[in-house]
Amino acid sequence: MADDFAKAVEDGLKLSKRLYFGRDRAVSPPKPLQSMEKSASAEPYMPTAPMVYAVIHDPKIVDNPDIPSYQPHVHGRCDPPALIPLQMNRVDLEVDCYLDTAFIRVSGIWRVHCVMGSKCCDCRIAIPMGEQGSILGVEVEVSRKSYSTQLIAIEDNKDVEKGFRPENGGFLKPHILALTIPQIDGGSNLSIKLCWSQKLSYSDGQFSLKVPFKFPEYVTPSIKKIPKKERIHLNVNAGTGTEVLCKITSHPLKQLRRDVGKLGYSYEAEVLKWSSTDFTFTYFVSASHIFGGVLLQSPSSNEVDQREMFCVYLFPGSQQSRKVFRKEVVFVVDISESMQGKPLEDTKAALSTALSKLDKEDSFNIIGFNGETYLFSTSMELATKETVERASQWISINFIAGGSTNISVPLTKAVEMLTDTRGSIPIIFLVIDGAVEDERHICDLMKSRLTNGGLICPRIYTFGIGSYCNQYFLRMLSTISRGQYDAAYDLDSVEFRMKKLFTRGLSVVLADITIDSLKGLDDFEMHPSRIPDLSSESPLTFSGRYQGKFPDTLKATGFSGDLSNVVIELKTQNAKDIPLNRVFAKQQIDLLTAQAWFSEDKQLKEKVAKMSVQTGVLSEYTLMVILETVEENNVTESSAKKASTQKIVDSKVSKTIHLQSLHIGFGDLTATAENIPPGYEGPKLPEVAEIFVKAASNCCCSLCNKCWCMCAISCCSKLNDQCVIVLTQLCTALACFGCFECCSSICCPGHDGN
């Protein structure tokens, strides 16, 4: 879809050359990228900021709605339709940061500047999101109509998937969502509000935010007189009650306020061109040692769960105060046939980097698996320089994609290697790109073995590649073992995200964390159910619900790198300015979905669906729809004065547009069995009607373009009479065949061609 989208935008930019804006234009006409510019850009024409496009099927309607250009008439249609980027007249960016989550709101006005005033077209909205972005809502207002997204439970709409149309909306890439708004008049202004959440990245006490906000030059209004106002508003609430310092910002922000744990900034300016760089902001939470706290909040009256909410956070502190664990690590890597190419090469690169970060006191082993199991060594090996080099050579020789997928045997073997670990932290990294039938059995098996381990049981860090593996199985497996989970749905992010997971797992500073005081609360629920280890690479947050009186202070205990016992005092405070239900909604929905899959609990699925509808966070048990609301004017006569009339505006939902599935899904056993590579979409099969139409419409065009071009005419002039006669008869037959199929498809829709 991404390639098709980029090609459609390129075609749209070529079409927009027909537009005439007079002499008073602020920017030059848009130009498609040259070949050198395309090669320099990783994804040419893909949106790097919120964008809106006119969907053009008929090129005849492309014109300036204010100043007709009287361009030559254009014949034919655009198939697939071209996408002309709309010009933007205003943009506002609002960012609220809470703990490790940011809520982004972008509002702006786009004008359909490229369609005749007497015509209309669909408009496509593209929304690129940042780190682990999750769409929360879209609102569109246009003359006398409005559109808004809404989530509905699948259980109540079992037949709704039959109405899916791919052009209504879907993910172009895992982080770019596209939605289509139908039939917008040329010259109209669209007022659009977009909202999504994303995670802040963390490194050595610094939180960093990056919001896609890089607008191409061709969305700048062409008319100089149109004012262009750009506004950014930023709020930071670290929730820690400690000092927060601003470090880096991409735009000239003005500080509005600064309190303990809070920051406020704004930026507003009249600009000649829109922002040409992403909005980035970095702030520092000062701490020299591990610290944490507890936030409490009461639910609102409309929430599904009326129990009290709590959140526990732990920060790793500075590097100088960290004691590193000695590690025993087993890498379990899928080398089935579907991993061939980029997925396996990126996995090798990430694995080599992880091996190089091991200390010489650490030990490791490597298991490659498909239908068979391949061991680097029969026992754990010390991570000396010579052993790491030998392991790298073994990987290059043995990591050859081929065969099927069998997880159970290599995973069991890895656990057996680490069962009797003493004086170190045992870690298993599982990398896979497919699904298997015995996933629930594997979870049961790991649950029984890992919870009965030694001092510290093996942690399983799981990593899924693509959409064919069951991400909820991997999430459940990591939750059972106090590990962590990550995934790369986009092949371009495999190496980057895998390295982050490896680094996180190899940088544990506090393990086997427990908080005993929580067990005395009534109706207690916590997500995740087993607390993961604290890594120096990221803060740790977990949340839950309870009834009863919450203690004023809690004590978190765990083991440090030298296996000594550590106790951290956690003070409780009310989270007045932090919406805990929104901050932890996605985490809770994902964990509850994994639990619902594992237990096959119908009531739990219904609970997830209700939470999803209430918070606006997508889930496996809800669907996104677009509601169209039309304003109607009703003129009624006043009873007091018959001469006067009163105008009442009524609004009613006139149409519901169903989007295609935006779910991750629970894996694909068929794709795994057939070893289909992740990211493979398969050949596109055109519909029957499309085949007939193209056969008729393209026949003469193809002959003219390919057979009767100047080179062909020059060639034919040198042929003898017999060859010319044969060539003429052949072309005539082909033309008749194309016309016959066209007529049969129009006059006899049921005709099968026999």
Buried (B, 14 or more C-beta within 10 A) or exposed (E): EBEEBBBBBBBBBBBBEBBBBEEEBBBEBBEBBEEEEBEEEEBBBBBBBBBBBBBBEBBBBBBBBEEEEEBEEBEEEBEEBBBBBBBBBBBBBBBBBBBBBBBBBBBBBBBBBBBBBEBBBBBBBBBBBBBBBBBBBBBBBBEEBBBBBBBBBBEEBEEBEEBBEEBBBBBBBBBBBBBBBBEBBBBBBBBBBBBBBBBBBBEEBBBBBBBBBBBBEBBBBBBEEEEBEBBBBBBBBBBBBBEBEBEEBBBEBEEEEBEEBBBBBBBEEEEEBBBEEBBBBBBBBEBEEBBBBBBBBEBEEEBBBEBBBBBBBBBBBBEEEBEBBBBBBBBBBBBBBBBBEBBBBBBBBBBBBBBEBBEEEBBBBBBBBBEEBBBBBEEBBBBBEEBBEBBBEBBEEEBBBBBBBBBBEBBBBBBEBBBEBEEBBBBBBBBBBBBBEEBBEBBEBBBEBBEEBEBBBBBBBBBBBBBBBBBBBBBBBBBBBBBBBBBBBBBBBBBEBBBBBBBBBBBBBBBBBEBEBBEEBEEBBBBBEBBBBBBBBBBBBBBBBBEEEBBEEBEBBBBBBEBEEBEBEBEBEEBEEBBBBBBBBBBBBBBBBBBBBBEEEEEBBBBBBBBBBBBBBBBBBBBBBBBBBEEEEEEEEEEEEEEEEEEEEEEEEEEBBBBBBBBBBBBBBEBBBEBBBBBEEEEEEEEEEEEBBBBBBEBEEBBEEEBEEEEBEEEBEEEEEEEEEEBEEEEEEBBEEBBEBBEBBEEEEEEEEE
